[in-house]
Amino acid sequence: MADEHKTGELRVSAWAIKNPIPVAVLFIALIIAGVGCYLGLPVKQFPNVEFPAVTVTVTQSGAAPGEMETQVTRPIEDAVAGISNVKTIRSSVVQGASTTTIEFNLGEDLQKVTDEVRSKVDQTRAILPREVDEPIVQRLEITSAPIITYAVSAPGMSPTELSWFIDDTVTRALQGERGVAQVARVGGVEREINVVIDPDRMAAFGITAPQLNQALANFSVDAPGGRAQVGGREQTLRVLGAATTVEQLRQITIPVAGGRYVKLTDVAQVGQGAAEERGFARLDGKPVVAFQVMKTRDSSDVAVEDNVKKAVDALEKKQPGVKFVKIFSTVDETRASFAATEHTLLEGMLLASLVVFLFLREWRATLITAIAMPVSLIPTFAFMSIMGFSLNVVTLLALTLVIGILVDDAV
């Protein structure tokens, strides 16, 4: 069997030697394809790594950490502990939020375990406090960390206006760029509608704070409305009762004694405002509002940064009073690592050719070795593109290490 295999290899080699033109055309085509695919391969710091881990996040405004632990975290931990192939369960609790991370054994189907965790959490929802927000079950994405952080300052804007500028204008512009998954603001304030009551006028109308609060709660209600047949298919209905404008909120009526009604504007001032500031960002000691950019899983770090930079430059031209400063980027390290690995690859090829010449003292053997390495490496990029690989530290290191094998084969 070994002799037959060896004979087959000899036949291929002999045919290639006797027919150099088809072989040359084949390798020229492979080199052209390799160069084209190399230019289109995504450049990343690390390859896509997927760990079988799922996070469950539950929030409840104002809840103490101890309350969150006993009423939320422990029931969720008990529920997911019964899932098979669970490796570890870790939870972190802060005021108003609980995060549970469930790690599974390697090799588990991430989609399957995510569905199982979601099912267990849905079953536990009935015993959780009614005040908690809907639990969020999602995969633990290692590549979801921000790659770029910008600080934004605008002397002519208030903190509220600058925050809204980032949430609306900047976010819309950047999320339209290819490869951008999410834009998250850091610092600034949230817009909200403020209702500032007048105690004297409330007392004059005989209205108490609980009555006012109940009137607002009754007006801002979105409730299920049953089911209906639409186009031969059953659809769920919802009754939307929340105010859509500030003026609608001002016209809310509050029942008082004697069957009379008082408008909200008679006892309170209603207008747009800002929520309590819970985070801040500073640059050179001055308050700014920052934002972070996260990329999609399969996109190139370098391409995403270039697209974001173009979008930011366009925004600066449209808004001369707004200044963008890049304060952090993991892509700088990715570029440096990629360039260093490329240099190492080229240096290895040159040194290998030099060593062959020093030992063999023959230009023909050296030339064959020098040509064999790039001719063998460049077509690899075409197959990397087909297989969905990227240019990262691991793949470039593998190409660097394989040079030694290519030299042996060439000699």
LOVOVO-104836 format. One record per residue (C-alpha): residue number from 1; residue in one letter; z, x negated, y negated. Coordinates in steps of 0.001 Angstrom, whole numbers, plus 500000, padded with zeros to 6 digits. Example, Ala and Ser with C-alpha at 12.3 -4.5 7.8 and 13.67 -1.06 7.14 Angstrom:
<atoms>
@resi:1, resn:A, z:507800, x:487700, y:504500
@resi:2, resn:S, z:507140, x:486330, y:501060
</atoms>
This chain:
<atoms>
@resi:1, resn:M, z:500000, x:500000, y:500000
@resi:2, resn:A, z:500873, x:497138, y:497642
@resi:3, resn:D, z:497562, x:495442, y:498423
@resi:4, resn:E, z:495648, x:498661, y:497639
@resi:5, resn:H, z:497490, x:499031, y:494302
@resi:6, resn:K, z:496743, x:495419, y:493404
@resi:7, resn:T, z:493107, x:495857, y:494402
@resi:8, resn:G, z:492860, x:498911, y:492105
@resi:9, resn:E, z:494228, x:496903, y:489183
@resi:10, resn:L, z:491758, x:494099, y:489863
@resi:11, resn:R, z:488890, x:496567, y:489948
@resi:12, resn:V, z:489863, x:497964, y:486516
@resi:13, resn:S, z:490174, x:494458, y:485069
@resi:14, resn:A, z:486905, x:493354, y:486624
@resi:15, resn:W, z:485108, x:496435, y:485301
@resi:16, resn:A, z:486528, x:495836, y:481801
@resi:17, resn:I, z:485368, x:492221, y:481855
@resi:18, resn:K, z:481878, x:493179, y:483016
@resi:19, resn:N, z:481615, x:496033, y:480472
@resi:20, resn:P, z:483139, x:494736, y:477217
@resi:21, resn:I, z:481346, x:497164, y:474891
@resi:22, resn:P, z:482971, x:500432, y:476162
@resi:23, resn:V, z:486360, x:498701, y:476200
@resi:24, resn:A, z:485883, x:497436, y:472646
@resi:25, resn:V, z:484795, x:500884, y:471431
@resi:26, resn:L, z:487813, x:502465, y:473135
@resi:27, resn:F, z:490270, x:500096, y:471486
@resi:28, resn:I, z:488599, x:500424, y:468090
@resi:29, resn:A, z:488986, x:504211, y:468365
@resi:30, resn:L, z:492623, x:503806, y:469432
@resi:31, resn:I, z:493302, x:501446, y:466529
@resi:32, resn:I, z:491749, x:503873, y:464017
@resi:33, resn:A, z:493801, x:506726, y:465480
@resi:34, resn:G, z:496925, x:504562, y:465427
@resi:35, resn:V, z:496487, x:503598, y:461776
@resi:36, resn:G, z:495876, x:507222, y:460783
@resi:37, resn:C, z:498914, x:508448, y:462695
@resi:38, resn:Y, z:501056, x:505613, y:461308
@resi:39, resn:L, z:500369, x:506780, y:457764
@resi:40, resn:G, z:501405, x:510318, y:458727
@resi:41, resn:L, z:504531, x:509534, y:460760
@resi:42, resn:P, z:507805, x:510645, y:459132
@resi:43, resn:V, z:510097, x:507811, y:458030
@resi:44, resn:K, z:513773, x:508397, y:458811
@resi:45, resn:Q, z:516906, x:506340, y:459009
@resi:46, resn:F, z:517798, x:507571, y:462481
@resi:47, resn:P, z:516012, x:509675, y:465127
@resi:48, resn:N, z:516798, x:513351, y:465581
@resi:49, resn:V, z:520050, x:513580, y:467527
@resi:50, resn:E, z:521223, x:516940, y:468798
@resi:51, resn:F, z:524800, x:517285, y:470003
@resi:52, resn:P, z:525857, x:520485, y:471817
@resi:53, resn:A, z:528420, x:521589, y:469248
@resi:54, resn:V, z:528940, x:524913, y:467464
@resi:55, resn:T, z:531081, x:525721, y:464414
@resi:56, resn:V, z:532776, x:529020, y:463597
@resi:57, resn:T, z:533746, x:529505, y:459949
@resi:58, resn:V, z:535898, x:532409, y:458765
@resi:59, resn:T, z:536989, x:532947, y:455157
@resi:60, resn:Q, z:539552, x:535234, y:453574
@resi:61, resn:S, z:540128, x:535058, y:449850
@resi:62, resn:G, z:543664, x:533999, y:448931
@resi:63, resn:A, z:545009, x:533751, y:452495
@resi:64, resn:A, z:547595, x:531017, y:453113
@resi:65, resn:P, z:546819, x:528293, y:455694
@resi:66, resn:G, z:549642, x:529477, y:457975
@resi:67, resn:E, z:548347, x:533025, y:457861
@resi:68, resn:M, z:544798, x:531876, y:458634
@resi:69, resn:E, z:546036, x:529816, y:461583
@resi:70, resn:T, z:548010, x:532583, y:463291
@resi:71, resn:Q, z:545735, x:535537, y:462533
@resi:72, resn:V, z:542281, x:533922, y:462663
@resi:73, resn:T, z:542150, x:530420, y:464141
@resi:74, resn:R, z:544227, x:530990, y:467272
@resi:75, resn:P, z:542427, x:534191, y:468370
@resi:76, resn:I, z:539062, x:532453, y:467967
@resi:77, resn:E, z:540236, x:529380, y:469883
@resi:78, resn:D, z:541563, x:531558, y:472706
@resi:79, resn:A, z:538264, x:533452, y:472864
@resi:80, resn:V, z:535939, x:530444, y:473017
@resi:81, resn:A, z:538207, x:528484, y:475382
@resi:82, resn:G, z:536957, x:530638, y:478255
@resi:83, resn:I, z:533351, x:529479, y:477851
@resi:84, resn:S, z:532238, x:527105, y:480598
@resi:85, resn:N, z:531572, x:523392, y:479988
@resi:86, resn:V, z:533640, x:523232, y:476795
@resi:87, resn:K, z:534608, x:519618, y:476101
@resi:88, resn:T, z:536846, x:519873, y:473033
@resi:89, resn:I, z:537937, x:522480, y:470494
@resi:90, resn:R, z:539000, x:521314, y:467031
@resi:91, resn:S, z:540061, x:523462, y:464091
@resi:92, resn:S, z:540789, x:522794, y:460447
@resi:93, resn:V, z:542559, x:525303, y:458227
@resi:94, resn:V, z:542782, x:525329, y:454446
@resi:95, resn:Q, z:543684, x:528038, y:451999
@resi:96, resn:G, z:541307, x:530921, y:452531
@resi:97, resn:A, z:539164, x:529282, y:455216
@resi:98, resn:S, z:539255, x:528354, y:458897
@resi:99, resn:T, z:536664, x:526194, y:460666
@resi:100, resn:T, z:536606, x:525798, y:464453
@resi:101, resn:T, z:534280, x:523262, y:466087
@resi:102, resn:I, z:533488, x:523719, y:469781
@resi:103, resn:E, z:531929, x:520682, y:471470
@resi:104, resn:F, z:530236, x:521098, y:474839
@resi:105, resn:N, z:529321, x:518609, y:477533
@resi:106, resn:L, z:526093, x:516689, y:476995
@resi:107, resn:G, z:523076, x:518348, y:478525
@resi:108, resn:E, z:524077, x:521906, y:477664
@resi:109, resn:D, z:521425, x:524165, y:476132
@resi:110, resn:L, z:522401, x:524417, y:472458
@resi:111, resn:Q, z:520819, x:527844, y:471971
@resi:112, resn:K, z:522594, x:529207, y:475045
@resi:113, resn:V, z:526057, x:527965, y:474062
@resi:114, resn:T, z:525532, x:529178, y:470482
@resi:115, resn:D, z:524785, x:532684, y:471764
@resi:116, resn:E, z:527855, x:532565, y:474032
@resi:117, resn:V, z:530116, x:531516, y:471149
@resi:118, resn:R, z:528660, x:534228, y:468914
@resi:119, resn:S, z:529282, x:536831, y:471637
@resi:120, resn:K, z:532915, x:535749, y:472052
@resi:121, resn:V, z:533499, x:535796, y:468293
@resi:122, resn:D, z:531979, x:539286, y:468027
@resi:123, resn:Q, z:534376, x:540496, y:470723
@resi:124, resn:T, z:537292, x:538975, y:468800
@resi:125, resn:R, z:536256, x:540529, y:465472
@resi:126, resn:A, z:538200, x:543715, y:466215
@resi:127, resn:I, z:541563, x:541894, y:466323
@resi:128, resn:L, z:540965, x:539807, y:463215
@resi:129, resn:P, z:542340, x:541047, y:459865
@resi:130, resn:R, z:540103, x:543583, y:458156
@resi:131, resn:E, z:540157, x:541525, y:454956
@resi:132, resn:V, z:538347, x:538515, y:456441
@resi:133, resn:D, z:534677, x:537962, y:455748
@resi:134, resn:E, z:532164, x:538131, y:458567
@resi:135, resn:P, z:532525, x:535027, y:460794
@resi:136, resn:I, z:529686, x:532509, y:460502
@resi:137, resn:V, z:528566, x:530946, y:463794
@resi:138, resn:Q, z:526107, x:528067, y:463514
@resi:139, resn:R, z:525039, x:524907, y:465262
@resi:140, resn:L, z:526539, x:521615, y:464179
@resi:141, resn:E, z:523587, x:519839, y:462606
@resi:142, resn:I, z:524036, x:516080, y:462344
@resi:143, resn:T, z:520961, x:515762, y:460122
@resi:144, resn:S, z:522074, x:518450, y:457653
@resi:145, resn:A, z:523940, x:515999, y:455393
@resi:146, resn:P, z:522595, x:515682, y:451829
@resi:147, resn:I, z:520166, x:512816, y:451278
@resi:148, resn:I, z:519951, x:512933, y:447460
@resi:149, resn:T, z:522495, x:513780, y:444758
@resi:150, resn:Y, z:521601, x:514321, y:441105
@resi:151, resn:A, z:523873, x:514774, y:438097
@resi:152, resn:V, z:522645, x:517113, y:435371
@resi:153, resn:S, z:523849, x:517171, y:431776
@resi:154, resn:A, z:522708, x:519313, y:428869
@resi:155, resn:P, z:524580, x:519070, y:425535
@resi:156, resn:G, z:522972, x:522297, y:424345
@resi:157, resn:M, z:524184, x:524381, y:427308
@resi:158, resn:S, z:527592, x:525752, y:428185
@resi:159, resn:P, z:528989, x:525073, y:431694
@resi:160, resn:T, z:528026, x:528616, y:432688
@resi:161, resn:E, z:524460, x:528258, y:431391
@resi:162, resn:L, z:524025, x:524847, y:433033
@resi:163, resn:S, z:525366, x:526134, y:436346
@resi:164, resn:W, z:522968, x:529079, y:436259
@resi:165, resn:F, z:520108, x:526728, y:435299
@resi:166, resn:I, z:520740, x:524735, y:438492
@resi:167, resn:D, z:521278, x:527814, y:440670
@resi:168, resn:D, z:518126, x:529498, y:439420
@resi:169, resn:T, z:515552, x:527143, y:437892
@resi:170, resn:V, z:516320, x:523877, y:439712
@resi:171, resn:T, z:516931, x:525481, y:443097
@resi:172, resn:R, z:513710, x:527516, y:442936
@resi:173, resn:A, z:511673, x:524464, y:441933
@resi:174, resn:L, z:513068, x:522153, y:444613
@resi:175, resn:Q, z:513109, x:524609, y:447501
@resi:176, resn:G, z:509402, x:525112, y:446949
@resi:177, resn:E, z:508828, x:521459, y:447820
@resi:178, resn:R, z:507823, x:520563, y:451360
@resi:179, resn:G, z:510697, x:519311, y:453505
@resi:180, resn:V, z:513550, x:520620, y:451324
@resi:181, resn:A, z:515916, x:522799, y:453348
@resi:182, resn:Q, z:518704, x:523539, y:450866
@resi:183, resn:V, z:519912, x:522739, y:447362
@resi:184, resn:A, z:523690, x:522924, y:446853
@resi:185, resn:R, z:525419, x:522781, y:443479
@resi:186, resn:V, z:528509, x:520592, y:443025
@resi:187, resn:G, z:530855, x:521491, y:440196
@resi:188, resn:G, z:530100, x:523985, y:437479
@resi:189, resn:V, z:531219, x:527599, y:437507
@resi:190, resn:E, z:530118, x:530830, y:439147
@resi:191, resn:R, z:528828, x:533696, y:437043
@resi:192, resn:E, z:530776, x:536919, y:437272
@resi:193, resn:I, z:531416, x:540151, y:435411
@resi:194, resn:N, z:534776, x:540134, y:433628
@resi:195, resn:V, z:536738, x:543312, y:432945
@resi:196, resn:V, z:539380, x:542575, y:430284
@resi:197, resn:I, z:541756, x:545532, y:430001
@resi:198, resn:D, z:543485, x:546668, y:426816
@resi:199, resn:P, z:547104, x:547556, y:427742
@resi:200, resn:D, z:547688, x:549581, y:424571
@resi:201, resn:R, z:544626, x:551800, y:425063
@resi:202, resn:M, z:545440, x:552229, y:428745
@resi:203, resn:A, z:548935, x:553359, y:427833
@resi:204, resn:A, z:547532, x:555759, y:425229
@resi:205, resn:F, z:545313, x:557423, y:427858
@resi:206, resn:G, z:548028, x:557322, y:430509
@resi:207, resn:I, z:546055, x:555048, y:432851
@resi:208, resn:T, z:547741, x:552466, y:435062
@resi:209, resn:A, z:546263, x:549224, y:436392
@resi:210, resn:P, z:546179, x:550526, y:440012
@resi:211, resn:Q, z:544197, x:553578, y:438849
@resi:212, resn:L, z:541676, x:551326, y:437116
@resi:213, resn:N, z:541419, x:549071, y:440146
@resi:214, resn:Q, z:540896, x:552070, y:442444
@resi:215, resn:A, z:538145, x:553444, y:440202
@resi:216, resn:L, z:536294, x:550132, y:440325
@resi:217, resn:A, z:536707, x:549919, y:444104
@resi:218, resn:N, z:535438, x:553483, y:444613
@resi:219, resn:F, z:532384, x:552855, y:442447
@resi:220, resn:S, z:531337, x:549562, y:444063
@resi:221, resn:V, z:530879, x:550738, y:447644
@resi:222, resn:D, z:528046, x:550008, y:450053
@resi:223, resn:A, z:528562, x:552193, y:453118
@resi:224, resn:P, z:526622, x:552922, y:456324
@resi:225, resn:G, z:524512, x:556067, y:456086
@resi:226, resn:G, z:523728, x:556736, y:459727
@resi:227, resn:R, z:520309, x:556576, y:461369
@resi:228, resn:A, z:516887, x:558041, y:460728
@resi:229, resn:Q, z:513529, x:558217, y:462488
@resi:230, resn:V, z:510944, x:556291, y:460449
@resi:231, resn:G, z:507448, x:555932, y:461852
@resi:232, resn:G, z:508616, x:556853, y:465322
@resi:233, resn:R, z:511307, x:554168, y:465310
@resi:234, resn:E, z:515023, x:554484, y:464706
@resi:235, resn:Q, z:516235, x:552741, y:461536
@resi:236, resn:T, z:519771, x:552298, y:460236
@resi:237, resn:L, z:520549, x:553541, y:456727
@resi:238, resn:R, z:522965, x:552290, y:454093
@resi:239, resn:V, z:524243, x:554008, y:450959
@resi:240, resn:L, z:524202, x:551539, y:448066
@resi:241, resn:G, z:526688, x:552460, y:445354
@resi:242, resn:A, z:527410, x:549171, y:443604
@resi:243, resn:A, z:526509, x:548717, y:439946
@resi:244, resn:T, z:523306, x:546795, y:439313
@resi:245, resn:T, z:523801, x:546225, y:435561
@resi:246, resn:V, z:526720, x:545629, y:433228
@resi:247, resn:E, z:525910, x:548858, y:431379
@resi:248, resn:Q, z:526318, x:550895, y:434580
@resi:249, resn:L, z:529714, x:549296, y:435080
@resi:250, resn:R, z:530763, x:550195, y:431537
@resi:251, resn:Q, z:529975, x:553874, y:432178
@resi:252, resn:I, z:532411, x:554216, y:435092
@resi:253, resn:T, z:534690, x:557227, y:434550
@resi:254, resn:I, z:538391, x:557181, y:435362
@resi:255, resn:P, z:540209, x:560492, y:436022
@resi:256, resn:V, z:543335, x:561086, y:433907
@resi:257, resn:A, z:545876, x:563887, y:433570
@resi:258, resn:G, z:544631, x:567306, y:432479
@resi:259, resn:G, z:541308, x:567025, y:434312
@resi:260, resn:R, z:539875, x:564681, y:431738
@resi:261, resn:Y, z:537831, x:561525, y:432331
@resi:262, resn:V, z:537851, x:558261, y:430403
@resi:263, resn:K, z:535048, x:555700, y:430418
@resi:264, resn:L, z:535824, x:552129, y:431370
@resi:265, resn:T, z:534639, x:550906, y:427954
@resi:266, resn:D, z:537373, x:553024, y:426318
@resi:267, resn:V, z:540148, x:550944, y:427913
@resi:268, resn:A, z:538522, x:547569, y:428681
@resi:269, resn:Q, z:535906, x:545093, y:427559
@resi:270, resn:V, z:533177, x:544514, y:430152
@resi:271, resn:G, z:530822, x:541558, y:429915
@resi:272, resn:Q, z:529393, x:538543, y:431631
@resi:273, resn:G, z:531701, x:535598, y:432097
@resi:274, resn:A, z:532570, x:532738, y:434399
@resi:275, resn:A, z:534834, x:532508, y:437405
@resi:276, resn:E, z:537769, x:530142, y:437584
@resi:277, resn:E, z:536571, x:526544, y:437926
@resi:278, resn:R, z:537530, x:525249, y:441385
@resi:279, resn:G, z:535556, x:522009, y:441433
@resi:280, resn:F, z:534159, x:519482, y:438991
@resi:281, resn:A, z:531752, x:516577, y:438746
@resi:282, resn:R, z:531901, x:513683, y:436295
@resi:283, resn:L, z:529473, x:510895, y:435456
@resi:284, resn:D, z:530726, x:507955, y:433378
@resi:285, resn:G, z:533819, x:509999, y:432575
@resi:286, resn:K, z:531824, x:512912, y:431162
@resi:287, resn:P, z:531701, x:516365, y:432793
@resi:288, resn:V, z:528389, x:517164, y:434450
@resi:289, resn:V, z:527081, x:519564, y:437053
@resi:290, resn:A, z:525585, x:517955, y:440152
@resi:291, resn:F, z:523404, x:519189, y:442977
@resi:292, resn:Q, z:522662, x:517867, y:446459
@resi:293, resn:V, z:519407, x:518130, y:448391
@resi:294, resn:M, z:519298, x:518631, y:452168
@resi:295, resn:K, z:516074, x:518157, y:454109
@resi:296, resn:T, z:514639, x:519959, y:457099
@resi:297, resn:R, z:515188, x:518435, y:460520
@resi:298, resn:D, z:511673, x:517121, y:461179
@resi:299, resn:S, z:510704, x:516056, y:457666
@resi:300, resn:S, z:510448, x:512484, y:456399
@resi:301, resn:D, z:513320, x:511177, y:454276
@resi:302, resn:V, z:510956, x:509173, y:452090
@resi:303, resn:A, z:508470, x:512026, y:451610
@resi:304, resn:V, z:511234, x:514482, y:450685
@resi:305, resn:E, z:512682, x:512114, y:448085
@resi:306, resn:D, z:509242, x:511552, y:446571
@resi:307, resn:N, z:508626, x:515310, y:446376
@resi:308, resn:V, z:512045, x:515928, y:444825
@resi:309, resn:K, z:511502, x:513173, y:442249
@resi:310, resn:K, z:508173, x:514692, y:441194
@resi:311, resn:A, z:509772, x:518133, y:440841
@resi:312, resn:V, z:512703, x:516724, y:438832
@resi:313, resn:D, z:510340, x:514815, y:436518
@resi:314, resn:A, z:508392, x:518036, y:435932
@resi:315, resn:L, z:511617, x:519895, y:435091
@resi:316, resn:E, z:512641, x:517186, y:432602
@resi:317, resn:K, z:509316, x:517564, y:430809
@resi:318, resn:K, z:509747, x:521336, y:430584
@resi:319, resn:Q, z:513410, x:521057, y:429519
@resi:320, resn:P, z:513707, x:518114, y:427083
@resi:321, resn:G, z:517378, x:518888, y:426452
@resi:322, resn:V, z:518337, x:518496, y:430112
@resi:323, resn:K, z:518955, x:515053, y:431610
@resi:324, resn:F, z:518765, x:514335, y:435357
@resi:325, resn:V, z:520408, x:511197, y:436781
@resi:326, resn:K, z:520123, x:510216, y:440443
@resi:327, resn:I, z:523586, x:509057, y:441477
@resi:328, resn:F, z:523242, x:508783, y:445247
@resi:329, resn:S, z:520474, x:508601, y:447823
@resi:330, resn:T, z:520540, x:507675, y:451502
@resi:331, resn:V, z:516788, x:507159, y:451263
@resi:332, resn:D, z:517278, x:503831, y:449455
@resi:333, resn:E, z:518996, x:502476, y:452552
@resi:334, resn:T, z:516308, x:504023, y:454747
@resi:335, resn:R, z:513551, x:502308, y:452752
@resi:336, resn:A, z:515355, x:498954, y:452892
@resi:337, resn:S, z:515996, x:499263, y:456629
@resi:338, resn:F, z:512393, x:500286, y:457286
@resi:339, resn:A, z:511006, x:497381, y:455237
@resi:340, resn:A, z:513340, x:494874, y:456921
@resi:341, resn:T, z:512339, x:496086, y:460379
@resi:342, resn:E, z:508641, x:495885, y:459497
@resi:343, resn:H, z:509107, x:492326, y:458229
@resi:344, resn:T, z:510953, x:491431, y:461428
@resi:345, resn:L, z:508103, x:492901, y:463458
@resi:346, resn:L, z:505468, x:490877, y:461587
@resi:347, resn:E, z:507555, x:487704, y:461668
@resi:348, resn:G, z:508033, x:488119, y:465415
@resi:349, resn:M, z:504288, x:488412, y:465961
@resi:350, resn:L, z:503551, x:485338, y:463832
@resi:351, resn:L, z:506291, x:483243, y:465420
@resi:352, resn:A, z:505202, x:484284, y:468911
@resi:353, resn:S, z:501639, x:483174, y:468151
@resi:354, resn:L, z:502934, x:479899, y:466701
@resi:355, resn:V, z:505053, x:479188, y:469786
@resi:356, resn:V, z:502076, x:479844, y:472059
@resi:357, resn:F, z:499993, x:477377, y:470051
@resi:358, resn:L, z:502711, x:474704, y:470067
@resi:359, resn:F, z:503111, x:474893, y:473829
@resi:360, resn:L, z:499502, x:475462, y:474934
@resi:361, resn:R, z:497763, x:473491, y:472174
@resi:362, resn:E, z:494729, x:475740, y:472544
@resi:363, resn:W, z:493213, x:477882, y:469784
@resi:364, resn:R, z:491521, x:480267, y:472205
@resi:365, resn:A, z:494792, x:481218, y:473967
@resi:366, resn:T, z:496565, x:481510, y:470623
@resi:367, resn:L, z:493836, x:483769, y:469233
@resi:368, resn:I, z:493948, x:486009, y:472308
@resi:369, resn:T, z:497735, x:486301, y:471993
@resi:370, resn:A, z:497573, x:487004, y:468247
@resi:371, resn:I, z:494947, x:489729, y:468726
@resi:372, resn:A, z:496596, x:491288, y:471792
@resi:373, resn:M, z:499853, x:492104, y:469989
@resi:374, resn:P, z:498527, x:494294, y:467125
@resi:375, resn:V, z:495776, x:495768, y:469329
@resi:376, resn:S, z:498473, x:496877, y:471788
@resi:377, resn:L, z:501008, x:498003, y:469168
@resi:378, resn:I, z:498833, x:499973, y:466744
@resi:379, resn:P, z:497614, x:502602, y:469276
@resi:380, resn:T, z:501280, x:503229, y:470061
@resi:381, resn:F, z:501631, x:505079, y:466744
@resi:382, resn:A, z:499062, x:507646, y:467887
@resi:383, resn:F, z:501093, x:508445, y:470989
@resi:384, resn:M, z:504315, x:508475, y:468910
@resi:385, resn:S, z:502755, x:511129, y:466686
@resi:386, resn:I, z:501654, x:513195, y:469688
@resi:387, resn:M, z:505141, x:512994, y:471246
@resi:388, resn:G, z:506889, x:513935, y:467988
@resi:389, resn:F, z:508575, x:510590, y:467324
@resi:390, resn:S, z:509340, x:509218, y:463870
@resi:391, resn:L, z:509503, x:505752, y:462350
@resi:392, resn:N, z:513200, x:504925, y:462407
@resi:393, resn:V, z:515529, x:502074, y:463242
@resi:394, resn:V, z:515445, x:502803, y:466980
@resi:395, resn:T, z:511672, x:503146, y:467438
@resi:396, resn:L, z:510879, x:500119, y:465262
@resi:397, resn:L, z:513483, x:498057, y:467116
@resi:398, resn:A, z:511842, x:499050, y:470396
@resi:399, resn:L, z:508458, x:497902, y:469084
@resi:400, resn:T, z:510008, x:494613, y:467956
@resi:401, resn:L, z:511535, x:493963, y:471365
@resi:402, resn:V, z:508305, x:494724, y:473208
@resi:403, resn:I, z:506537, x:491832, y:471465
@resi:404, resn:G, z:507993, x:489437, y:474031
@resi:405, resn:I, z:506465, x:491447, y:476866
@resi:406, resn:L, z:503099, x:491523, y:475097
@resi:407, resn:V, z:503155, x:487738, y:474689
@resi:408, resn:D, z:503837, x:487287, y:478408
@resi:409, resn:D, z:500965, x:489601, y:479315
@resi:410, resn:A, z:498613, x:487928, y:476855
@resi:411, resn:V, z:499396, x:484462, y:478194
</atoms>
